[in-house]
Structure formats: structure tokens, C-alpha cells
Amino acid sequence: MRSRLSVVAARSASLRRGFVTQ
């Protein structure tokens, strides 16, 4: 379960970084 949360958090950060870069 923690692994999934970590993956979701990493994806959220990636998406946020992508939006900020745009």
C-alpha cells in the first residue's frame, strides 16, 4: 500500500512539475 501511495505521490509531483513548466 505504501508503494502505491509513493507512486501516486511521484505521479502527482510529475504532473504538477509539467504544469508549472508549461
C-alpha positions in Angstrom: 0.0 0.0 0.0 2.8 2.4 0.8 4.4 1.6 -2.5 1.2 2.6 -4.3 1.0 5.9 -2.3 4.6 6.6 -3.2 3.9 6.0 -6.9 0.8 8.2 -6.8 2.7 11.0 -5.0 5.5 10.8 -7.6 3.0 11.0 -10.4 1.3 14.0 -8.8 4.6 15.8 -8.4 5.5 14.9 -12.1 2.1 16.3 -13.3 2.5 19.4 -11.2 6.0 20.0 -12.5 4.7 19.5 -16.1 2.0 22.1 -15.5 4.5 24.6 -13.9 6.9 24.1 -16.8 4.1 24.8 -19.3 
